[in-house]
Amino acid sequence: MGPSFDALSCILKHSPVLEKLSLHLFKGQRADVKMKGSYSSMERSSVISEHLKVVDVKCCVDEKVAEVLKFLCTLNIRFCFV
């Protein structure tokens, strides 16, 4: 995925009934970190399905994962560790 996150934006925009998005951002057998995100704004971005309730992320911490999480935060998706 490039730095513009076009692929992720396309999935979010063109999945009108998407309720749960699971991102597995790691190689190998285990993820170091597990997070759960939710949409936190009364005004929805036009990029996000109105049905999206939960974003689950399992990842190993690195710079590329941090960029993905920052991008999702620009869409008012907030995360907590689980």
N, C-alpha and C positions, 0 to 999 in steps of 0.2 A: 504494500500500500504506500503510495506516495505521500509527500508532506501535505498535500491539499485535502486528503481524506475523501476524494471524490467517490470511491467505491462504498465507503461507509455511509456517506451522505445519500447516495443512490439507494442503498438498502433501506435506510430510514424513511426516505421520501416515497419510495414506490412499494412499500409494504403497508397498505392502509389498515390491515387488521392485526398488525404486529402487536402483541401484548407483552412478550418477554423476549429480550435480546440477550443471548449468552455469547460472550467473547472468551475464547481460550487462547491466550497470548503467551504461549510457552512451548519450548521444545523439550522432548524427553518425557519422563514418567510423571513428574509432580510439579505443581505450581507452588511457588513460595507464598503467594498472597491471594486471598479470596475477598472480593468486595461485592457489595450489593448497592445498586444505584436506583434512584427514582427521580422522576420528573418533578421539579420543585417550583414551578411557576404557574400562575393563573393564566398567563398568556403563553400559548403554545407557539413554538417555532413552526413555520410552514414546512420545515424539513422533517418533523417528527410526526409519526402516526398518532392520531388522537387517542388510540387505544393502548399505547405503550404505558405499561405500569412499572415494570422492573427491568433493570439491566444487571445481569450477573457477569462478573469479570473474574476469571482465574488467570493469574499471570506470574511470571518471574519479573522482578523489578529490573528494568533497564530504561535507557533513554527513549527508545521507540514506544514502549508502553506508556511512559509518562506523556508523550506527545498525544497519543490516542485519548488518554484520560483528560488532558487539557482541552482537546477538541470537544469531547462530550460535555465538559463543564461549560463551554461556550453556548451549548444548547440547553442550559439550565438543568442538566442531570447531575445530581450530587451523590457522592459515594460515602459508604461507611464500611469499615472492616467487619467481616463475619468470622 
